[in-house]
Amino acid sequence: MGYFDSVYASDLPHRAAAVYMYLKDRSNKDGVCWPAIKTVARELKLSRATVCRALDDLCKAGLLSKENRWRENGGKTSNLYKIL
């Protein structure tokens, strides 16, 4: 059984499966990564809105957790994602 078999067998939209595999490919050994939505969208050739919907799909399915990251000056930076 391959690592992505559960993703392939799920009822997730194609956008969510693509984003999941992208994040998994870029995550560290702990399953953590922090790419910008703009970067994910550009590299997967999806709109930013589609990437956001895919991230929501993955969080709702329990495959991903998302944490907002903040700069010291209070500005928002990229999100931190953890593959579950």
Secondary structure, DSSP 8 states (H G I E B T S, - for coil): --TTHHHHHS---HHHHHHHHHHHHH--TTSEE---HHHHHHHHT--HHHHHHHHHHHHHTTSEEEE--B-TTS-B---EEEE-
